[in-house]
Amino acid sequence: MTIREMGRLLRSGKTSSVELVEEALHRAETIGKQLNAFITIDRDKALELAAERDRELAAGIDRGPLHGIPTAHKDLFYTRGIRTTGGSLVFRDFVPGYDATAVEKLRIAGAVSIGKTNLHELAYGVTSKNPHYGFVRNAHDPDRIPGGSSGGSATSIAAGILAFSLGTDTGGSIRIPASYCGVVGLKPTYGRVSRHGVLPLATSFDHVGPLASCVEDCALVLSAIAGPDPRDPSSSREPLGDYTAKPEPRLDGLIVGVPRNFFFERIDAEVGAAVRQAIIGMERLGASVREVAVPDPEALNAIHRVIQLSEVSALYHNQRDPSRFDLPAWNLLEQGRLIAASEYVNAQRLRSIFRREYDALWREIHVLAAPTTPMTAPLISETTVEINGEAEDVRMASTRLMRTANTLGDPALSLPCGKSRSGLPIGLQLIGRPFSEAFLLKLARSIEGM
Amino acid sequence: MDAQNNPPSSQISDANRATVVDLRRIFEPLTALLKPEIEPIVVYDAAAQTSLLSQPDPLK
């Protein structure tokens, strides 16, 4: 059920928040357990809060669309009195004394958290094959990865446990699992949502955003969590948009950029066909489609890797014991220690150059449409995938089309645009100019309705 | 510098060194784009960096 559907049942007295939360808890403890979707489930606290939301509604206090709706937060978000592991042994016993701003805002908006979702260790990877808290499995096929790092959040939504969940995206960690699990995921503009109380990864790329079962649910969640935060100096004071604006029946006047280079190279044929079909659908609604050369995504990927490796290794510079980490995470920490300070600084300077190049592109087009991931969800047993006869590391392939939006800080959304012959979801990625979330969400709702 | 916080470089595996060498092969040529007088070091700020904030919503 979507947030709106649950809200209607709640307000018509056909259900209660306690019933909705009890159902979510039951599913989390059964299906969720099979999928290793959760690290912590807090049954008592969730039911206590749900009962309070029911009492409020009975007394005429309505906090808005999220009132009484069950959710869960990626276990990277600080939750007061509830441990926040980051999917890591390093934080196994860390119990924060306060809530992350996004968590606090959702609570104030009436949402009821049932617990903390599983993730890739430290959010530093895309498989969510977490050796410490269990491999997260894809609800569409438990032998496949859900993507990551927000794997538990995405698979919980795909399994019908939750309508929405908070995720984070440093190099695709919202959009990759959204693509592999067939849900909607939005990485907002850098600074749009406060990161206060979120375990950092690479601080100049980290974003907070929603994953949800539909675009409107993403919009409702963004409306609740977006905005400046005095506790996060990197949060932006740019005015908020009308994120829940109704979609337009026609897309006349819209110019959709379709990358001529990079984004459609080395992708699975079924993925390419589904994404192109969605683009044809936009054209049928009146949009103009323009092939464009996008400023070197391969360069942006290299810049992203240099900065990410450095920033994460700096964060964990005092970690000396490899036994506390899974090997892939430890390898990345080691690689980061080899990056020179001059390389890090120059990578940051290069971002400004590409920012200007993309600003010029955004003057020609309104949105870029591309695949989210080059392929559907890989098997858990695979460490490499074969795309068009070429073997590629799962992590590198999954992040290949992601890093541009993180390096620039531009908003990007993934929504389902069909399934492969074997029934696995395919993701369409829409990338927009800075702070154009309201437009992106409205467009995505039009596409969703096609 | 606190030596305790800096693992000896000899402990880093050859495979990880090779990965960084490969990354450098792509990254190094990009630095030719940089000019000292026009690319200051910035703390990334999407709002401050873009010149597009006043663009209208095409679907309005």
Interface residues (C-beta under 8 A of the other chain):
Chain A: T189 Y190 G191 S204 S234 S236 R237 E238 E248 L251 G253 L254 I255 E298 A299 A302 I303 R305 V306 L309 H317 N318 R320 N331 E334 Q335 R337 L338 I339 E343 V345 N346 A347 Q348 R349 L350 R351 S352 I353 R355 R356 D359 W362 R363 H366 L408 G409 D410 R433 P434 F435 S436 A438 F439 K442 L443
Chain B: Q4 N5 N6 P7 S9 I12 S13 A15 N16 R17 T19 V20 L23 R24 I26 F27 L30 T31 L33 L34 E39 P40 I41 V42 V43 Y44 D45 A46 A47 Q49 T50 S51 L52 L53 Q55 D57 P58 L59
